[in-house]
């Protein structure tokens, strides 16, 4: 029986289009000698075909353009390894060519500053999704740790409308409850939570409530389940099962077609955790002293096996691993 499960999982994982829709890669998260190619190689070895990379967070516009330029140079200089993704066809072509697809996203709207005219140029450079807020209050709305939990601002409504217009995915991870609910109400395109876990399973302000899960599904979006021990209570030995618990829960609430994979893996080997120590106000409670526990790329095939063990169908598993996200991208990207 175990051999049958493992064989089915291996076959599924190999033929699936595996998309990890959140992997932070930013100087603040990394040691100076962090090797992009080595870490991306770990994902490729794990059978991942597409990765959405954080290229900016609380950076201003000028710094963000510099960061994008650096990442574009690193990726475009190795066409034998990578394909920079702008469309769903690019994703499918990357898998056919046997190269690794990479797309970009922002963890926050700071790069837009207070100028919605910046949204389209960033989209043209490859930014395909952006969080509305990262933990704290912004001009757009409140993050998930703001005690007042104010809703989407007037400016934020313009931001959502412009993201809809140009084709950039509205991402409500790290965003406050009311702001996210407002955004999902006013958005004319599917909205995602790229790396969020159910609060019903682990009570952390960073996790999302059932109302948010259902509202996201109502827009046609997906919820990417992450692998951060702080947000699911996992140990190194239970990370895979805890992640799949989250996938099962969301599937039971709204259907497996609204589940995705957003590991939030942070390569922190040698990191000084500057983002945590320099901005402690962004992590007011629910965060232990580093180091933190993250799912590892090498554990991703085990997620497929656990999904098989939990009796998901082949079509449901292929959807969770990547096809669900592609369906949403096809509806939103222009």
C-alpha positions as a Markdown table, in Angstrom:
| # | Residue | x | y | z |
|---|---|---|---|---|
| 1 | Unk | 0.0 | 0.0 | 0.0 |
| 2 | Unk | 2.8 | 2.4 | 0.9 |
| 3 | Unk | 4.6 | 1.6 | -2.3 |
| 4 | Unk | 1.5 | 2.4 | -4.3 |
| 5 | Unk | 1.1 | 5.8 | -2.6 |
| 6 | Unk | 4.8 | 6.6 | -3.2 |
| 7 | Unk | 4.7 | 5.5 | -6.8 |
| 8 | Unk | 1.5 | 7.5 | -7.5 |
| 9 | Unk | 3.0 | 10.6 | -5.8 |
| 10 | Unk | 6.2 | 10.4 | -7.8 |
| 11 | Unk | 4.3 | 10.1 | -11.0 |
| 12 | Unk | 2.0 | 12.9 | -10.2 |
| 13 | Unk | 4.8 | 15.2 | -9.0 |
| 14 | Unk | 6.8 | 14.6 | -12.2 |
| 15 | Unk | 4.0 | 15.4 | -14.6 |
| 16 | Unk | 2.4 | 18.2 | -12.5 |
| 17 | Unk | 3.2 | 21.8 | -13.1 |
| 18 | Unk | 4.5 | 22.7 | -9.7 |
| 19 | Unk | 4.3 | 26.4 | -8.7 |
| 20 | Unk | 5.5 | 27.9 | -5.5 |
| 21 | Unk | 3.9 | 31.3 | -5.4 |
| 22 | Unk | 5.9 | 32.9 | -2.6 |
| 23 | Unk | 9.7 | 32.7 | -2.1 |
| 24 | Unk | 11.3 | 35.8 | -0.5 |
| 25 | Unk | 14.6 | 36.8 | -2.1 |
| 26 | Unk | 15.7 | 40.2 | -0.9 |
| 27 | Unk | 19.0 | 41.5 | 0.5 |
| 28 | Unk | 17.5 | 42.1 | 4.0 |
| 29 | Unk | 16.7 | 38.3 | 4.2 |
| 30 | Unk | 20.0 | 37.1 | 3.0 |
| 31 | Unk | 23.6 | 36.6 | 4.0 |
| 32 | Unk | 26.1 | 38.5 | 1.8 |
| 33 | Unk | 27.3 | 35.2 | 0.1 |
| 34 | Unk | 23.8 | 33.8 | -0.6 |
| 35 | Unk | 23.9 | 32.1 | -3.9 |
| 36 | Unk | 20.7 | 32.6 | -6.0 |
| 37 | Unk | 21.7 | 29.8 | -8.5 |
| 38 | Unk | 22.4 | 27.3 | -5.7 |
| 39 | Unk | 19.0 | 27.9 | -4.0 |
| 40 | Unk | 17.1 | 27.9 | -7.2 |
| 41 | Unk | 18.8 | 24.6 | -8.0 |
| 42 | Unk | 17.3 | 23.1 | -4.8 |
| 43 | Unk | 13.8 | 24.0 | -6.0 |
| 44 | Unk | 14.5 | 22.6 | -9.5 |
| 45 | Unk | 15.8 | 19.3 | -7.9 |
| 46 | Unk | 12.6 | 19.2 | -5.9 |
| 47 | Unk | 10.6 | 19.2 | -9.1 |
| 48 | Unk | 9.4 | 22.8 | -8.9 |
| 49 | Unk | 8.7 | 24.5 | -12.3 |
| 50 | Unk | 7.8 | 28.0 | -11.3 |
| 51 | Unk | 8.7 | 30.3 | -8.4 |
| 52 | Unk | 7.3 | 33.7 | -7.6 |
| 53 | Unk | 10.2 | 35.7 | -6.1 |
| 54 | Unk | 9.9 | 38.7 | -3.7 |
| 55 | Unk | 11.9 | 41.5 | -5.2 |
| 56 | Unk | 10.8 | 44.3 | -2.9 |
| 57 | Unk | 8.9 | 44.9 | 0.3 |
| 58 | Unk | 9.1 | 48.1 | 2.2 |
| 59 | Unk | 11.4 | 49.7 | -0.4 |
| 60 | Unk | 10.7 | 53.0 | -2.1 |
| 61 | Unk | 10.3 | 53.2 | -5.9 |
| 62 | Unk | 13.9 | 54.1 | -6.8 |
| 63 | Unk | 15.4 | 51.3 | -4.6 |
| 64 | Unk | 12.8 | 48.9 | -6.0 |
| 65 | Unk | 13.9 | 49.7 | -9.6 |
| 66 | Unk | 17.5 | 48.9 | -8.6 |
| 67 | Unk | 16.5 | 45.6 | -7.0 |
| 68 | Unk | 14.4 | 44.6 | -10.0 |
| 69 | Unk | 17.2 | 45.5 | -12.4 |
| 70 | Unk | 19.6 | 43.3 | -10.4 |
| 71 | Unk | 17.3 | 40.3 | -10.4 |
| 72 | Unk | 16.5 | 40.6 | -14.1 |
| 73 | Unk | 20.2 | 40.7 | -14.9 |
| 74 | Unk | 20.9 | 37.6 | -12.8 |
| 75 | Unk | 18.0 | 35.7 | -14.4 |
| 76 | Unk | 18.2 | 36.9 | -18.0 |
| 77 | Unk | 22.0 | 36.2 | -18.1 |
| 78 | Unk | 21.3 | 32.4 | -17.7 |
| 79 | Unk | 18.7 | 31.4 | -20.4 |
| 80 | Unk | 19.9 | 27.9 | -20.1 |
| 81 | Unk | 18.6 | 27.8 | -16.5 |
| 82 | Unk | 15.7 | 30.3 | -16.2 |
| 83 | Unk | 12.8 | 31.9 | -18.1 |
| 84 | Unk | 11.5 | 35.2 | -16.8 |
| 85 | Unk | 7.7 | 34.8 | -16.8 |
| 86 | Unk | 5.3 | 37.4 | -18.1 |
| 87 | Unk | 2.3 | 35.2 | -19.1 |
| 88 | Unk | 0.8 | 31.8 | -18.5 |
| 89 | Unk | 2.2 | 30.7 | -21.9 |
| 90 | Unk | 5.6 | 31.6 | -20.6 |
| 91 | Unk | 5.1 | 29.2 | -17.7 |
| 92 | Unk | 4.0 | 26.4 | -19.9 |
| 93 | Unk | 6.9 | 27.0 | -22.3 |
| 94 | Unk | 9.4 | 27.0 | -19.5 |
| 95 | Unk | 8.2 | 23.5 | -18.4 |
| 96 | Unk | 8.4 | 22.3 | -22.0 |
| 97 | Unk | 11.9 | 23.7 | -22.4 |
| 98 | Unk | 13.0 | 22.2 | -19.0 |
| 99 | Unk | 14.0 | 25.5 | -17.6 |
| 100 | Unk | 12.9 | 27.2 | -14.4 |
| 101 | Unk | 10.2 | 29.8 | -14.6 |
| 102 | Unk | 10.6 | 32.9 | -12.4 |
| 103 | Unk | 8.1 | 35.7 | -11.8 |
| 104 | Unk | 8.3 | 38.7 | -9.5 |
| 105 | Unk | 6.1 | 40.1 | -6.8 |
| 106 | Unk | 6.1 | 42.7 | -4.1 |
| 107 | Unk | 5.4 | 42.1 | -0.4 |
| 108 | Unk | 3.7 | 45.4 | 0.1 |
| 109 | Unk | 2.7 | 48.5 | -1.8 |
| 110 | Unk | 5.5 | 50.7 | -0.6 |
| 111 | Unk | 7.2 | 50.7 | -4.1 |
| 112 | Unk | 4.1 | 52.4 | -5.5 |
| 113 | Unk | 4.7 | 55.2 | -3.0 |
| 114 | Unk | 1.6 | 57.4 | -3.5 |
| 115 | Unk | 1.6 | 57.3 | -7.3 |
| 116 | Unk | -0.6 | 54.8 | -9.0 |
| 117 | Unk | 1.1 | 55.7 | -12.3 |
| 118 | Unk | 4.0 | 53.4 | -11.1 |
| 119 | Unk | 1.9 | 50.3 | -11.1 |
| 120 | Unk | 1.9 | 49.7 | -14.8 |
| 121 | Unk | 5.7 | 50.2 | -15.3 |
| 122 | Unk | 6.3 | 47.7 | -12.5 |
| 123 | Unk | 3.9 | 45.3 | -14.2 |
| 124 | Unk | 5.8 | 45.7 | -17.5 |
| 125 | Unk | 9.0 | 44.8 | -15.6 |
| 126 | Unk | 7.5 | 41.5 | -14.5 |
| 127 | Unk | 5.7 | 42.2 | -11.2 |
| 128 | Unk | 2.7 | 40.0 | -11.4 |
| 129 | Unk | 1.3 | 40.2 | -7.8 |
| 130 | Unk | 1.6 | 42.6 | -4.9 |
| 131 | Unk | 0.5 | 42.5 | -1.2 |
| 132 | Unk | -1.6 | 45.4 | -0.2 |
| 133 | Unk | 0.0 | 45.8 | 3.2 |
| 134 | Unk | 2.8 | 44.0 | 5.1 |
| 135 | Unk | 1.8 | 43.7 | 8.8 |
| 136 | Unk | 1.6 | 47.5 | 9.4 |
| 137 | Unk | -0.6 | 50.4 | 8.3 |
| 138 | Unk | 0.2 | 51.9 | 4.9 |
| 139 | Unk | -1.5 | 54.5 | 2.6 |
| 140 | Unk | -3.5 | 51.6 | 1.1 |
| 141 | Unk | -4.9 | 50.1 | 4.4 |
| 142 | Unk | -4.0 | 48.2 | 7.5 |
| 143 | Unk | -1.7 | 45.3 | 7.9 |
| 144 | Unk | -2.7 | 42.2 | 9.9 |
| 145 | Unk | -1.0 | 43.5 | 13.2 |
| 146 | Unk | -2.6 | 46.9 | 13.3 |
| 147 | Unk | -4.9 | 47.0 | 16.4 |
| 148 | Unk | -7.5 | 49.3 | 14.9 |
| 149 | Unk | -8.1 | 47.1 | 11.9 |
| 150 | Unk | -9.2 | 49.9 | 9.6 |
| 151 | Unk | -10.4 | 49.2 | 6.2 |
| 152 | Unk | -9.2 | 49.9 | 2.7 |
| 153 | Unk | -8.4 | 53.6 | 2.2 |
| 154 | Unk | -9.7 | 55.8 | -0.6 |
| 155 | Unk | -6.2 | 55.7 | -2.1 |
| 156 | Unk | -6.2 | 51.9 | -1.6 |
| 157 | Unk | -9.4 | 51.6 | -3.7 |
| 158 | Unk | -7.6 | 53.4 | -6.6 |
| 159 | Unk | -4.6 | 51.1 | -6.2 |
| 160 | Unk | -6.9 | 48.0 | -6.4 |
| 161 | Unk | -8.6 | 49.4 | -9.4 |
| 162 | Unk | -5.3 | 50.2 | -11.2 |
| 163 | Unk | -4.0 | 46.7 | -10.4 |
| 164 | Unk | -7.1 | 45.2 | -11.9 |
| 165 | Unk | -6.7 | 47.4 | -15.0 |
| 166 | Unk | -3.1 | 46.5 | -15.7 |
| 167 | Unk | -3.5 | 42.8 | -14.7 |
| 168 | Unk | -1.5 | 42.6 | -11.5 |
| 169 | Unk | -2.8 | 40.2 | -8.9 |
| 170 | Unk | -4.1 | 41.7 | -5.7 |
| 171 | Unk | -2.6 | 39.8 | -2.8 |
| 172 | Unk | -4.1 | 40.0 | 0.7 |
| 173 | Unk | -1.5 | 38.0 | 2.6 |
| 174 | Unk | -0.2 | 40.0 | 5.6 |
| 175 | Unk | -3.1 | 42.4 | 5.2 |
| 176 | Unk | -5.6 | 43.3 | 7.9 |
| 177 | Unk | -9.0 | 41.6 | 8.1 |
| 178 | Unk | -11.1 | 44.6 | 7.2 |
| 179 | Unk | -8.7 | 45.9 | 4.5 |
| 180 | Unk | -8.6 | 42.4 | 2.9 |
| 181 | Unk | -12.4 | 42.1 | 3.0 |
| 182 | Unk | -12.9 | 45.5 | 1.4 |
| 183 | Unk | -10.3 | 44.7 | -1.3 |
| 184 | Unk | -12.1 | 41.5 | -2.2 |
| 185 | Unk | -15.4 | 43.3 | -2.3 |
| 186 | Unk | -14.2 | 46.1 | -4.7 |
| 187 | Unk | -11.8 | 44.0 | -6.9 |
| 188 | Unk | -13.2 | 43.2 | -10.3 |
| 189 | Unk | -10.6 | 40.4 | -10.7 |
| 190 | Unk | -9.8 | 37.3 | -8.6 |
| 191 | Unk | -7.8 | 38.0 | -5.4 |
| 192 | Unk | -5.3 | 35.8 | -3.8 |
| 193 | Unk | -3.7 | 35.1 | -0.4 |
| 194 | Unk | -0.3 | 33.9 | -1.7 |
| 195 | Unk | 1.1 | 32.5 | 1.6 |
| 196 | Unk | -1.5 | 32.4 | 4.3 |
| 197 | Unk | -2.7 | 29.7 | 6.7 |
| 198 | Unk | -6.1 | 29.1 | 8.3 |
| 199 | Unk | -6.5 | 30.8 | 11.7 |
| 200 | Unk | -9.0 | 28.2 | 12.8 |
| 201 | Unk | -6.1 | 25.7 | 12.9 |
| 202 | Unk | -3.4 | 28.0 | 14.5 |
| 203 | Unk | -4.4 | 31.2 | 16.2 |
| 204 | Unk | -1.9 | 33.8 | 15.0 |
| 205 | Unk | -2.8 | 37.3 | 13.7 |
| 206 | Unk | -0.9 | 36.6 | 10.6 |
| 207 | Unk | -3.3 | 33.8 | 9.7 |
| 208 | Unk | -6.6 | 34.3 | 8.0 |
| 209 | Unk | -10.2 | 33.7 | 9.2 |
| 210 | Unk | -12.8 | 31.6 | 7.5 |
| 211 | Unk | -14.6 | 34.7 | 6.2 |
| 212 | Unk | -11.5 | 35.7 | 4.3 |
| 213 | Unk | -11.0 | 32.2 | 2.9 |
| 214 | Unk | -14.6 | 32.2 | 1.7 |
| 215 | Unk | -14.5 | 35.8 | 0.3 |
| 216 | Unk | -11.3 | 34.9 | -1.6 |
| 217 | Unk | -12.9 | 31.8 | -3.2 |
| 218 | Unk | -15.9 | 33.9 | -4.1 |
| 219 | Unk | -13.6 | 36.2 | -6.2 |
| 220 | Unk | -12.3 | 33.1 | -8.0 |
| 221 | Unk | -8.9 | 33.3 | -6.2 |
| 222 | Unk | -6.6 | 30.9 | -4.4 |
| 223 | Unk | -5.1 | 30.6 | -0.9 |
| 224 | Unk | -1.5 | 29.5 | -0.9 |
| 225 | Unk | -0.6 | 27.5 | 2.2 |
| 226 | Unk | 2.8 | 28.4 | 3.7 |
| 227 | Unk | 5.4 | 26.4 | 5.6 |
| 228 | Unk | 6.5 | 28.7 | 8.4 |
| 229 | Unk | 6.6 | 27.2 | 11.9 |
| 230 | Unk | 5.5 | 30.4 | 13.5 |
| 231 | Unk | 2.2 | 30.3 | 11.6 |
| 232 | Unk | 1.3 | 26.6 | 11.8 |
| 233 | Unk | 3.0 | 25.4 | 15.0 |
| 234 | Unk | 5.0 | 22.8 | 13.2 |
| 235 | Unk | 8.3 | 21.2 | 14.1 |
| 236 | Unk | 10.8 | 20.1 | 11.5 |
| 237 | Unk | 9.3 | 16.6 | 11.7 |
| 238 | Unk | 5.6 | 17.8 | 11.3 |
| 239 | Unk | 6.0 | 20.6 | 8.8 |
| 240 | Unk | 4.7 | 18.7 | 5.8 |
| 241 | Unk | 1.7 | 17.2 | 7.7 |
| 242 | Unk | 0.8 | 20.7 | 9.2 |
| 243 | Unk | 1.0 | 22.3 | 5.7 |
| 244 | Unk | -1.3 | 19.6 | 4.3 |
| 245 | Unk | -3.7 | 20.1 | 7.3 |
| 246 | Unk | -4.0 | 23.7 | 6.1 |
| 247 | Unk | -4.7 | 22.5 | 2.5 |
| 248 | Unk | -7.3 | 20.0 | 3.7 |
| 249 | Unk | -9.0 | 22.7 | 5.8 |
| 250 | Unk | -9.3 | 25.2 | 3.0 |
| 251 | Unk | -10.5 | 22.5 | 0.6 |
| 252 | Unk | -13.2 | 21.5 | 3.1 |
| 253 | Unk | -14.3 | 25.1 | 3.4 |
| 254 | Unk | -14.3 | 26.2 | -0.3 |
| 255 | Unk | -13.1 | 23.4 | -2.5 |
| 256 | Unk | -9.6 | 22.1 | -3.5 |
| 257 | Unk | -9.7 | 24.3 | -6.6 |
| 258 | Unk | -9.0 | 27.3 | -4.3 |
| 259 | Unk | -5.9 | 25.8 | -2.7 |
| 260 | Unk | -2.3 | 26.6 | -3.8 |
| 261 | Unk | 1.3 | 26.3 | -2.6 |
| 262 | Unk | 3.1 | 29.3 | -1.3 |
| 263 | Unk | 5.9 | 28.0 | 1.0 |
| 264 | Unk | 7.4 | 31.3 | 2.0 |
| 265 | Unk | 10.7 | 29.5 | 2.2 |
| 266 | Unk | 13.4 | 32.0 | 3.3 |
| 267 | Unk | 17.0 | 31.1 | 2.8 |
| 268 | Unk | 18.3 | 32.4 | 6.1 |
| 269 | Unk | 21.5 | 30.4 | 6.4 |
| 270 | Unk | 24.1 | 33.0 | 7.7 |
| 271 | Unk | 21.4 | 35.7 | 7.8 |
| 272 | Unk | 21.6 | 38.3 | 10.5 |
| 273 | Unk | 17.7 | 38.6 | 10.5 |
| 274 | Unk | 18.1 | 42.3 | 9.9 |
| 275 | Unk | 14.4 | 42.7 | 8.8 |
| 276 | Unk | 13.3 | 41.4 | 12.2 |
| 277 | Unk | 15.7 | 43.3 | 14.5 |
| 278 | Unk | 15.7 | 46.6 | 12.5 |
| 279 | Unk | 11.9 | 46.7 | 12.3 |
| 280 | Unk | 10.6 | 45.0 | 15.5 |
| 281 | Unk | 7.5 | 47.2 | 15.3 |
| 282 | Unk | 6.4 | 45.2 | 12.3 |
| 283 | Unk | 6.4 | 42.0 | 14.4 |
| 284 | Unk | 4.6 | 43.1 | 17.6 |
| 285 | Unk | 3.5 | 39.7 | 18.9 |
| 286 | Unk | 3.5 | 36.0 | 18.0 |
| 287 | Unk | 7.1 | 36.0 | 16.9 |
| 288 | Unk | 9.9 | 34.2 | 18.8 |
| 289 | Unk | 13.5 | 35.2 | 18.6 |
| 290 | Unk | 15.2 | 33.9 | 15.5 |
| 291 | Unk | 16.2 | 31.5 | 14.1 |
| 292 | Unk | 12.8 | 30.5 | 12.7 |
| 293 | Unk | 11.7 | 27.3 | 11.1 |
| 294 | Unk | 10.8 | 27.1 | 7.4 |
| 295 | Unk | 9.8 | 24.2 | 5.1 |
| 296 | Unk | 12.7 | 23.3 | 2.9 |
| 297 | Unk | 12.5 | 22.9 | -0.9 |
| 298 | Unk | 13.5 | 19.3 | -0.5 |
| 299 | Unk | 10.3 | 18.6 | 1.4 |
| 300 | Unk | 8.0 | 19.7 | -1.5 |
| 301 | Unk | 7.7 | 16.2 | -3.0 |
| 302 | Unk | 6.6 | 15.0 | 0.4 |
| 303 | Unk | 3.7 | 17.4 | 0.2 |
| 304 | Unk | 2.5 | 15.7 | -2.9 |
| 305 | Unk | 2.8 | 12.3 | -1.2 |
| 306 | Unk | 0.9 | 13.5 | 1.8 |
| 307 | Unk | -1.9 | 14.9 | -0.5 |
| 308 | Unk | -2.1 | 11.4 | -2.0 |
| 309 | Unk | -2.3 | 9.9 | 1.4 |
| 310 | Unk | -5.1 | 12.3 | 2.4 |
| 311 | Unk | -7.2 | 10.9 | -0.6 |
| 312 | Unk | -7.1 | 13.9 | -2.9 |
| 313 | Unk | -7.7 | 13.0 | -6.5 |
| 314 | Unk | -5.0 | 13.4 | -9.1 |
| 315 | Unk | -6.8 | 16.4 | -10.6 |
| 316 | Unk | -7.1 | 18.1 | -7.2 |
| 317 | Unk | -3.4 | 17.5 | -6.5 |
| 318 | Unk | -2.3 | 18.9 | -9.8 |
| 319 | Unk | -4.5 | 21.9 | -9.1 |
| 320 | Unk | -3.0 | 22.5 | -5.7 |
| 321 | Unk | 0.5 | 22.1 | -7.0 |
| 322 | Unk | 0.1 | 24.7 | -9.7 |
| 323 | Unk | -2.9 | 24.5 | -12.0 |
| 324 | Unk | -5.2 | 26.4 | -9.7 |
| 325 | Unk | -2.8 | 29.4 | -9.7 |
| 326 | Unk | -2.4 | 29.2 | -13.4 |
| 327 | Unk | -6.2 | 29.4 | -13.8 |
| 328 | Unk | -6.3 | 32.6 | -11.7 |
| 329 | Unk | -3.3 | 34.1 | -13.5 |
| 330 | Unk | -4.9 | 33.4 | -16.9 |
| 331 | Unk | -8.0 | 35.4 | -15.7 |
| 332 | Unk | -6.0 | 38.3 | -14.4 |
| 333 | Unk | -2.8 | 38.9 | -16.2 |
| 334 | Unk | -3.0 | 41.0 | -19.4 |
